[in-house]
Amino acid sequence: MSEPGHEIRFEAEVIRFNGPGGWHGVFLPVDAASEVRFFGRATALGAIAVRARIGASDVKTSLFPDKRRDSYLLPLKASLRHSENIGEGDLIKVTLHLDL
């Protein structure tokens, strides 16, 4: 990701959420969440548009605030999980790109 803007790198464990669809995601570590709060541009509902690199995949997505954890959730679509062979409990490396 050689685009202008702010880049954040972290590792996080993939979590599967109960409920319809059983969707998956990762919560940003404390230091990464702090950078997102400082550099990100939130919508009225608090979501922040980002580009994420996970493995060989680049995706446009959004981070969603989680007040209980004082962090952000990065959802992982099924197509991304399948193409990168990602499952519940895996530790993944993520590079986020925030536009400034």
C-alpha positions, 0 to 999 in steps of 0.5 A: 500500500503505497498510497498517501495517508496513514498506515496502521499495522497490527496482528489480531485474533479472528473471532466468530460472532453468534447470531444470523450468518455467524460473521467473523471479524477482529478487534483492533489492539489498543494502540491501533485503535488510538491511531484510528481515533486520531487519524480516521474520519468517522461518519455520523454513526462512527464508522471509518472507511479504510483499505485493508491488506490481509495476506495478498488481498486488498479490500475496501471496508469500514471499521465500526466502533465498539464502546465496550472494548474501547476499540474498533471492529474490522469485519471479515467477509466470507470471500476474504476468509476463503481466499486467504484461508482464514478461520476462527481463532487464527492470528492475522496480520492486517495493514490498514490505510486511512485517507487523510 
